[in-house]
Amino acid sequence: MLSGNQTQVPKKSALKSWLVYSPLLIVIVAAYMGWVLYSRHIESRRYEQRIRDQQAQKQREHDQKAIEQLGGSELAIQMLYATPEVRRGETAQVCFGVANAKVVTLEPQTDPVWPSHNLCVDVKPIKTTTYKLTATGGDGKSVSQEVTIKVR
């Protein structure tokens, strides 16, 4: 029973208190922001991986084109040329490029030569001379070409 001076103060419901909902709201907002940041991070990593994959593919294509330009996987003499004409006693050059060769010989030539995509050798012919370039692959197969230097 209440006495005449006392009035009943209604109790506030715990569900109506802002102190209950504020931390819950903060947790929900923080979780949402965390999810947004995480998903953006994942998408960023996927994008970077796609870019790396595209760059790697371009590099592989570029490397394949370079290999094909340099002779692919077949044994080949890609170029052979020489100074066309010299006077007796002058030095000339024989230049060659080979692909996939293990051994290269240039006859008649006393100085050694080796497999190269671009190599020039000084020669000093005393008469008109035909030089024979022979390239031998790792499997023992060989290819040859000749070039002539005229001596006047």
LINDACOR-V362513 format. One record per residue. N is the residue number from 0. SS is DSSP state (a for helix, b for strand, c for the rest). PHI is phi in radians with two decimals (none if undefined). Layout:
BEGIN
{{N | SS | PHI} {N | SS | PHI}}
END
This chain:
BEGIN
{{0 | c | none} {1 | c | -1.84} {2 | c | -1.44} {3 | c | -1.07} {4 | c | -1.46} {5 | c | -1.58} {6 | c | -1.98} {7 | c | -1.45} {8 | c | -1.58} {9 | c | -1.17} {10 | c | -1.39} {11 | c | -1.36} {12 | c | -1.28} {13 | a | -1.14} {14 | a | -1.32} {15 | a | -1.63} {16 | c | -1.40} {17 | a | -1.18} {18 | a | -1.18} {19 | a | -1.39} {20 | a | -1.45} {21 | a | -1.04} {22 | a | -1.10} {23 | a | -1.13} {24 | a | -1.12} {25 | a | -1.09} {26 | a | -1.11} {27 | a | -1.13} {28 | a | -1.11} {29 | a | -1.11} {30 | a | -1.12} {31 | a | -1.10} {32 | a | -1.11} {33 | a | -1.07} {34 | a | -1.12} {35 | a | -1.08} {36 | a | -1.10} {37 | a | -1.12} {38 | a | -1.16} {39 | a | -1.18} {40 | a | -1.09} {41 | a | -1.11} {42 | a | -1.10} {43 | a | -1.10} {44 | a | -1.13} {45 | a | -1.11} {46 | a | -1.08} {47 | a | -1.06} {48 | a | -1.16} {49 | a | -1.08} {50 | a | -1.10} {51 | a | -1.07} {52 | a | -1.11} {53 | a | -1.14} {54 | a | -1.14} {55 | a | -1.13} {56 | a | -1.12} {57 | a | -1.07} {58 | a | -1.12} {59 | a | -1.08} {60 | a | -1.12} {61 | a | -1.11} {62 | a | -1.10} {63 | a | -1.12} {64 | a | -1.11} {65 | a | -1.11} {66 | a | -1.09} {67 | a | -1.13} {68 | a | -1.17} {69 | c | -1.56} {70 | c | 2.00} {71 | c | 1.08} {72 | c | -1.93} {73 | c | -1.70} {74 | c | -1.18} {75 | b | -2.73} {76 | b | -1.66} {77 | b | -1.46} {78 | b | -2.74} {79 | b | -2.69} {80 | b | -2.62} {81 | b | -2.59} {82 | c | -1.06} {83 | c | -1.19} {84 | b | -2.66} {85 | b | -2.43} {86 | c | -1.52} {87 | c | -1.00} {88 | c | 1.67} {89 | c | -1.46} {90 | c | -1.64} {91 | b | -2.12} {92 | b | -2.21} {93 | b | -1.99} {94 | b | -2.05} {95 | b | -2.58} {96 | b | -2.53} {97 | b | -2.22} {98 | b | -2.18} {99 | c | 1.09} {100 | c | -1.67} {101 | c | -1.73} {102 | b | -2.38} {103 | b | -2.28} {104 | b | -2.22} {105 | b | -2.22} {106 | b | -2.09} {107 | c | -1.44} {108 | c | -2.65} {109 | c | -1.56} {110 | c | -1.34} {111 | c | -1.25} {112 | c | -2.19} {113 | c | -2.49} {114 | c | -1.09} {115 | c | -2.75} {116 | c | -1.41} {117 | c | -2.81} {118 | b | -2.45} {119 | b | -2.04} {120 | b | -2.11} {121 | b | -1.38} {122 | b | -2.31} {123 | c | -2.35} {124 | c | -1.26} {125 | c | -1.70} {126 | c | -2.55} {127 | c | -0.96} {128 | b | -2.31} {129 | b | -1.78} {130 | b | -1.75} {131 | b | -1.98} {132 | b | -1.77} {133 | b | -2.14} {134 | b | -2.00} {135 | b | -2.06} {136 | c | -1.51} {137 | c | -1.13} {138 | c | -1.54} {139 | c | 1.62} {140 | c | -1.27} {141 | b | -2.42} {142 | b | -2.30} {143 | b | -2.38} {144 | b | -2.55} {145 | b | -2.19} {146 | b | -2.50} {147 | b | -2.02} {148 | b | -2.01} {149 | b | -1.51} {150 | b | -1.99} {151 | c | -1.85}}
END
